[in-house]
Amino acid sequence: MTSPLNTSVAPPSAVRWTPRLWGTLLVLCAAMFLDALDVSMVGVALPSIGTDLDLSTSTLQWIVSGYILGYGGLLLLGGRTADLLGRRQVFLIALGVFAVASLLGGLVDSGPLLIASRFVKGLSAAFTAPAGLSIITTTFAEGPLRNRALSIYTTCAATGFSMGLVLSGLLTEASWRLTMLLPAPIALIALLAGLKLLPRSEREKDHNGYDIPGAVLGTASMLLLVFTVVQAPEVGWASARTLLSFLAVAVLLTVFVRVERRSPGPLIRLGVLRSGNQIRAQLGALAFFGSYVGFQFLTTLYMQSLLGWSALHTALAFLPAGALVAVSSTKVGSIVDRFGTPRLIATGFALMVVGYALFLRVNLDPVYAAVILPSMLLIGAACALVFPSLNIQATNGVEDHEQGMVSGLLNTSVQVGGAIFLAVVTAVVTAQAPEHATPQAVLDSYRPGLMVVTGVAVAGLLITLTGLRTRRTPQSVVVARSTTQEAERVPVRD
């Protein structure tokens, strides 16, 4: 065998991942797993939290919304900070903050303190998510190697979400505090492993200073947008407060764009959005997560409020979708290599549309296997195709020093899409629900919300269809190396 620095070309399948490379990926997957686990667990625990801490419904909402506010509001800043200050450093510090906030969240005896801990957890996730994704995209070369890594990464997200649903039902039976405390030891283990395994990343040396005005304006506009959308169903979409807040968001975003155009080192380089694939990935993320969050919200209400199912029963009903994603997502990388991301995203959105449409058939006495299960399986297959493909499409062709920025932008699209469309679905359902409704009337009020969810998925499909291409692009092959990056890509012509 030749020297370890030999650059002879080897097919991707022949490249063996070292234990250290696997360890790096597992640490990053653990953070994504925690994020999905935390999001899915807290919803089931809300009634117990409200009873124990004597919280009103509006206060309980902020246990969820506080996390969304911190997460969605600071993702742009988190992504660019990872590029400028070092991805490894930012990831590990934020993961440590996440562990501490999880511990505090399980120990507090006050609603405001619990909400504050949730906001801090969301804030830390706003830094771990883009930093983790950009570590993957800078460690694994673009092409089959990165596609495989990203498919494993998204599998961990689906597994975390599915396990969170089941664990929340079990843990809440003992104490809601366990659902808050569980992420803390997992985050601590991931942090200790990350200190040893994550590759060291240098700060961006050639940047033109820190875009402080852009960071302030970008963060303020995202925080205000998420806050306004979350509050709109409660205070009214047409209220003066909501309209003035949206106007303020528009003003802040306009000034932000002007600042970014003139800044020598912008928080977001607007030129990256000139790529059609990039725009379709961002809009696809909005539609994908926005429609799914709205669907999950309505389906949970339907199962628990109308059918009288327990939290655990409801979690098990969702489990086939998550299990399908967990089993199949690892195969998506090789499928992307063959068919490309646009075709997979379009296929996934088509499956999602059919799954949502089929769920409109539900009634007050459904046969799970015949009515609900087909929708869950179709939606699970859709998530397995769409989520990893969106990550691959958004990060392909982007220079290493901008991977954090693009990762933050993609995660912002995901979170803002979830916040906006959940608020819209909530408003539609609330407007349709009569004061003293029969169960059938309540179910009928859910159907317009489900139609909105289906419509958002249709919009995602139409956006994706505009990007279908028949021409082939140059592929990448992998060269084995023994350096910290473990592999290098060499472009070759077909």
C-alpha positions in Angstrom: 0.0 0.0 0.0 1.2 3.5 -0.8 1.7 6.4 1.5 -1.3 7.6 3.5 -1.0 10.9 1.6 -1.5 9.1 -1.7 -4.0 10.9 -3.9 -5.0 8.1 -6.2 -8.6 8.2 -7.0 -10.9 5.7 -5.3 -14.6 5.3 -5.7 -16.7 6.7 -2.8 -17.8 3.3 -1.7 -14.2 2.3 -1.2 -13.5 5.1 1.2 -13.6 3.8 4.8 -14.6 6.2 7.6 -12.2 6.2 10.4 -13.5 5.8 14.0 -12.7 9.5 14.6 -14.8 10.5 11.6 -17.7 8.4 12.9 -17.2 9.9 16.3 -17.4 13.4 14.9 -20.6 12.6 13.1 -22.2 11.0 16.1 -21.5 14.0 18.3 -23.2 16.3 15.8 -26.1 13.8 15.4 -26.5 13.9 19.2 -27.1 17.6 19.2 -29.7 17.3 16.4 -31.2 14.3 18.2 -31.5 16.5 21.4 -33.2 19.4 19.5 -35.8 17.1 18.0 -36.3 15.2 21.3 -36.8 18.4 23.2 -39.4 19.8 20.7 -41.5 16.6 20.7 -41.4 16.0 24.5 -42.5 19.3 25.9 -46.0 19.4 24.2 -47.3 16.3 26.0 -46.0 17.6 29.4 -47.8 21.0 29.2 -51.1 20.0 31.0 -49.1 18.6 33.9 -46.9 21.7 34.0 -49.9 23.9 34.1 -51.5 22.0 37.0 -48.3 21.8 39.0 -47.2 25.4 38.6 -50.7 26.8 38.4 -50.2 28.4 35.0 -52.8 29.9 32.7 -53.2 28.6 29.1 -51.6 31.8 27.7 -48.6 31.3 30.0 -48.3 27.7 29.0 -48.1 28.7 25.4 -44.9 30.6 26.1 -43.2 27.4 27.3 -43.3 26.4 23.7 -43.2 29.8 22.1 -40.2 30.9 24.3 -38.1 28.1 22.7 -39.3 29.0 19.2 -38.6 32.7 19.8 -35.0 32.1 20.9 -34.3 29.5 18.2 -35.9 31.2 15.2 -34.8 34.7 16.3 -31.1 34.1 16.6 -30.4 31.5 13.9 -29.0 34.0 11.4 -26.6 35.3 14.0 -25.7 31.8 15.1 -24.8 30.7 11.6 -22.5 33.6 10.8 -21.0 33.5 14.3 -19.9 29.9 13.6 -18.1 31.0 10.5 -16.4 34.0 12.1 -15.5 32.6 15.6 -14.9 28.9 14.8 -17.5 26.2 14.3 -16.1 23.9 16.9 -15.9 26.6 19.6 -19.4 27.9 19.0 -20.9 24.4 18.9 -19.4 23.3 22.1 -20.1 26.4 24.1 -23.8 26.4 22.9 -24.1 22.7 23.7 -22.9 23.4 27.3 -25.4 26.2 27.6 -28.1 23.8 26.4 -27.2 21.3 29.1 -27.3 23.9 31.9 -30.6 25.3 30.7 -32.1 21.8 30.6 -31.0 21.2 34.2 -32.5 24.5 35.4 -35.7 23.9 33.5 -36.3 20.7 35.4 -35.6 22.3 38.8 -37.5 25.7 38.8 -40.8 26.2 40.5 -41.9 29.3 38.7 -43.6 29.7 35.3 -41.5 32.8 34.3 -38.2 31.0 35.2 -39.3 27.9 33.2 -40.1 30.1 30.2 -36.7 31.9 30.6 -34.9 28.5 30.6 -36.8 27.5 27.5 -35.8 30.7 25.7 -32.1 30.1 26.7 -32.4 26.5 25.3 -33.8 27.9 22.0 -31.0 30.5 21.9 -28.4 27.8 22.4 -30.0 25.6 19.7 -29.8 28.6 17.3 -26.0 28.3 17.6 -25.6 24.5 17.7 -27.9 23.8 14.7 -26.0 25.9 12.1 -22.6 25.2 13.6 -23.3 21.4 13.6 -24.5 21.4 10.0 -21.6 23.5 8.8 -19.1 21.2 10.6 -20.6 18.3 8.6 -20.5 20.2 5.3 -16.9 21.3 5.8 -15.7 17.9 7.1 -17.4 15.7 4.5 -16.6 16.6 0.8 -19.5 17.6 -1.4 -21.0 14.6 -3.3 -21.7 11.1 -2.1 -19.7 11.4 1.1 -21.6 14.4 2.3 -24.9 13.1 1.1 -24.4 9.9 3.2 -23.4 12.0 6.3 -26.4 14.3 5.9 -28.8 11.4 5.5 -27.5 9.9 8.8 -27.7 13.3 10.4 -31.4 13.7 9.5 -32.1 10.2 10.6 -31.1 11.1 14.1 -33.5 14.1 14.0 -36.4 11.8 13.0 -35.3 9.3 15.7 -35.2 12.0 18.3 -38.6 13.3 17.4 -40.2 9.8 17.5 -38.5 8.8 20.7 -39.5 12.1 22.3 -43.2 11.4 21.5 -43.0 8.1 23.2 -40.7 9.1 26.1 -42.9 12.1 26.9 -45.9 9.9 27.4 -43.9 7.6 29.7 -42.0 10.2 31.7 -44.9 12.6 32.2 -46.7 9.8 34.1 -43.9 10.0 36.7 -43.2 13.8 36.6 -43.1 16.5 33.9 -39.7 17.5 35.3 -38.1 14.4 33.9 -39.0 15.6 30.4 -37.0 18.8 31.1 -34.1 17.0 32.8 -33.5 14.2 30.3 -31.7 16.3 27.7 -29.1 17.5 30.3 -27.0 14.3 30.7 -27.2 13.5 27.0 -25.9 17.0 26.2 -23.1 16.7 28.8 -22.0 13.3 27.3 -22.0 14.8 23.8 -20.1 17.8 25.0 -17.3 15.7 26.6 -17.1 13.6 23.4 -17.1 16.7 21.3 -14.1 18.1 23.2 -12.1 15.1 22.1 -13.5 14.3 18.7 -14.6 17.4 16.8 -12.0 18.7 14.4 -10.5 22.0 15.2 -11.8 24.8 13.0 -10.1 28.1 12.4 -11.8 31.4 12.5 -12.4 33.1 9.2 -9.2 35.1 8.7 -10.1 37.2 5.7 -13.4 38.6 6.8 -13.9 42.4 6.7 -14.8 43.0 10.3 -17.9 42.1 12.3 -21.3 43.2 10.9 -22.6 44.5 14.2 -25.4 46.7 12.6 -26.5 43.7 10.5 -26.4 41.4 13.5 -28.6 43.7 15.5 -31.1 44.4 12.7 -31.2 40.7 11.6 -31.7 39.4 15.1 -34.3 42.1 16.0 -36.3 41.6 12.8 -36.4 37.8 13.3 -37.3 38.0 17.0 -40.1 40.5 16.3 -41.4 38.5 13.4 -41.6 35.2 15.4 -43.0 37.1 18.4 -45.7 38.8 16.3 -46.7 35.5 14.6 -46.9 33.6 17.9 -49.0 36.3 19.5 -51.3 37.1 16.5 -53.9 34.3 17.1 -54.3 35.5 20.7 -54.5 39.3 20.2 -56.0 39.2 16.7 -54.5 39.3 13.2 -56.2 42.5 12.4 -55.5 44.2 15.7 -53.5 47.4 15.7 -50.8 45.7 17.7 -50.3 42.9 15.2 -50.4 45.2 12.2 -48.0 47.7 13.7 -45.6 44.8 14.6 -45.7 43.5 11.0 -45.0 47.0 9.8 -42.0 47.3 12.1 -40.7 43.9 10.9 -41.0 45.2 7.3 -39.1 48.3 8.2 -36.4 46.4 10.0 -35.9 44.0 7.2 -35.7 46.8 4.6 -33.0 48.5 6.6 -31.3 45.2 7.2 -31.1 44.5 3.4 -29.7 48.0 2.8 -27.1 47.5 5.5 -26.1 44.1 4.1 -25.7 45.4 0.6 -23.2 48.0 1.8 -21.4 46.0 4.5 -17.9 44.7 3.6 -18.5 41.7 5.8 -22.3 41.1 5.8 -24.2 38.8 8.2 -25.8 37.3 5.1 -24.2 37.7 1.7 -27.3 38.4 -0.4 -25.6 37.2 -3.5 -26.0 33.6 -2.3 -29.8 34.0 -2.9 -29.2 34.5 -6.6 -29.0 30.8 -6.9 -32.3 29.3 -8.0 -31.5 26.0 -6.1 -30.8 28.0 -2.9 -34.0 30.0 -3.1 -36.0 26.8 -3.8 -34.3 25.1 -0.8 -35.2 28.0 1.5 -38.9 28.2 0.3 -39.1 24.4 0.3 -38.0 24.4 4.0 -40.7 27.0 4.8 -43.4 24.9 3.2 -42.2 21.5 4.4 -41.9 22.3 8.1 -44.7 24.8 8.2 -47.2 22.2 6.8 -46.0 19.4 9.1 -46.1 21.5 12.3 -49.7 22.5 11.4 -50.6 18.9 10.7 -49.1 17.6 13.9 -50.9 20.2 15.9 -54.3 19.4 14.5 -53.8 15.7 14.6 -52.8 15.8 18.3 -55.9 17.8 19.1 -58.0 15.4 17.1 -56.7 12.3 18.8 -56.6 13.5 22.4 -59.5 16.0 22.5 -62.0 14.3 20.2 -61.0 10.6 20.3 -60.0 10.6 23.9 -56.7 8.9 23.3 -53.9 9.1 25.9 -50.6 10.9 25.3 -48.9 7.6 24.9 -51.6 6.3 22.5 -51.2 9.5 20.4 -47.4 9.1 20.4 -47.7 5.6 19.2 -50.0 6.7 16.4 -47.3 9.0 15.1 -44.6 6.5 15.6 -44.9 4.7 12.1 -44.0 8.0 10.4 -40.9 8.6 12.5 -39.9 4.9 12.3 -40.1 5.0 8.5 -37.9 8.1 8.4 -35.4 6.5 10.8 -35.1 3.3 8.8 -35.0 4.9 5.3 -33.2 8.2 5.7 -29.7 6.5 5.7 -30.5 5.3 2.1 -31.4 8.8 0.8 -27.8 9.8 0.2 -27.3 7.1 -2.5 -30.7 7.9 -4.0 -29.6 11.6 -4.2 -26.4 10.6 -6.0 -28.5 8.9 -8.7 -31.5 11.2 -9.1 -30.6 14.6 -7.7 -32.2 16.6 -5.0 -34.9 18.4 -7.1 -36.6 15.1 -8.1 -36.5 13.7 -4.5 -37.9 16.9 -3.0 -40.7 17.0 -5.6 -41.5 13.3 -5.0 -41.5 13.9 -1.3 -43.9 16.9 -1.5 -46.2 14.9 -3.8 -46.4 12.1 -1.1 -46.9 14.7 1.6 -49.8 16.3 -0.4 -51.5 12.9 -0.8 -50.9 12.0 2.9 -52.5 15.2 4.1 -55.4 14.9 1.7 -56.1 11.4 2.8 -56.3 12.5 6.4 -59.3 14.7 5.5 -61.3 11.4 5.6 -61.1 11.1 9.4 -64.2 10.9 11.4 -65.2 10.4 15.1 -64.8 6.6 14.9 -61.8 6.0 12.6 -60.2 2.6 11.8 -56.6 3.4 12.4 -55.1 0.9 9.9 -57.5 2.0 7.1 -57.7 5.7 7.7 -54.9 7.2 9.8 -52.0 4.8 9.1 -51.8 5.3 5.3 -51.4 9.1 5.9 -48.7 8.5 8.5 -46.7 6.2 6.2 -47.0 8.6 3.3 -45.9 11.6 5.4 -43.1 9.6 6.9 -41.8 8.7 3.4 -42.1 12.3 2.4 -40.1 13.5 5.4 -37.4 10.9 4.6 -37.0 12.2 1.1 -37.5 16.0 1.6 -35.6 16.9 4.8 -32.1 15.5 3.9 -32.5 16.6 0.3 -33.2 20.2 1.4 -30.0 20.1 3.5 -28.0 18.8 0.7 -29.4 21.2 -1.9 -28.9 24.3 0.4 -25.3 23.5 1.2 -24.0 22.2 -2.1 -21.8 24.6 -4.1 -21.3 26.9 -1.1 -17.7 27.9 0.0 -16.6 26.5 3.3 -16.4 30.0 4.9 -20.1 30.5 4.2 -21.5 27.1 5.3 -22.5 28.4 8.7 -24.3 31.3 7.1 -26.3 29.1 4.7 -27.0 26.6 7.5 -28.3 29.4 9.7 -30.5 30.6 6.8 -31.9 27.2 6.2 -32.7 26.6 9.8 -34.3 30.0 10.0 -36.6 29.1 7.1 -37.6 25.9 8.9 -38.4 27.6 12.2 -40.1 30.7 10.8 -42.1 28.5 8.5 -43.2 26.4 11.5 -44.1 29.5 13.5 -46.0 31.3 10.7 -48.1 28.4 9.4 -48.9 27.0 12.9 -50.2 30.5 13.7 -52.2 30.6 10.5 -53.7 27.1 11.0 -54.6 28.0 14.6 -56.3 31.2 13.5 -58.3 29.3 10.8 -59.5 26.6 13.2 -60.3 29.1 15.9 -62.4 31.2 13.5 -64.4 28.1 12.5 -65.1 26.7 16.0 -68.5 27.6 17.5 -68.7 28.4 21.3 -70.8 25.3 22.3 -69.8 22.8 19.7 -70.6 19.1 19.4 -67.6 16.8 18.7 -68.7 16.7 15.1 -68.7 20.4 14.8 -65.2 20.6 16.4 -64.0 18.1 13.8 -65.6 20.1 11.0 -63.7 23.2 12.3 -60.4 21.2 11.9 -61.0 20.5 8.3 -60.3 24.0 7.0 -57.0 23.9 8.9 -56.1 20.6 7.3 -56.9 22.1 3.9 -54.5 25.0 4.7 -51.8 22.4 5.6 -52.5 20.6 2.3 -52.3 23.9 0.4 -49.0 24.8 1.9 -47.6 21.4 0.8 -49.0 21.9 -2.7 -47.2 25.3 -2.8 -43.9 23.5 -1.8 -44.4 21.0 -4.6 -45.0 23.7 -7.2 -41.9 25.6 -6.1 -39.8 22.5 -6.4 -41.1 21.6 -9.8 -39.7 24.8 -11.2 -36.2 23.5 -10.4 -36.3 20.1 -12.2 -33.5 19.7 -14.6 -32.7 17.0 -17.1 -29.0 17.8 -17.6 -26.4 16.1 -15.5 -24.0 18.0 -13.3 -20.3 17.0 -12.7 -20.1 14.5 -10.0 -17.4 14.2 -7.3 -15.2 11.3 -6.4 -13.4 10.8 -3.1 -9.7 10.6 -2.5 -8.6 8.9 0.7 -6.5 11.0 3.0 -5.2 10.8 6.6 -5.6 14.5 7.4 -8.2 16.0 9.8 -10.8 16.2 7.0 -10.4 12.4 6.3 -11.5 12.8 2.6 -11.1 15.2 -0.3 -13.2 15.6 -3.4 -11.8 15.7 -6.9 -14.2 16.9 -9.6 -14.3 14.8 -12.8 -16.2 15.0 -16.0 -18.9 12.5 -16.9 
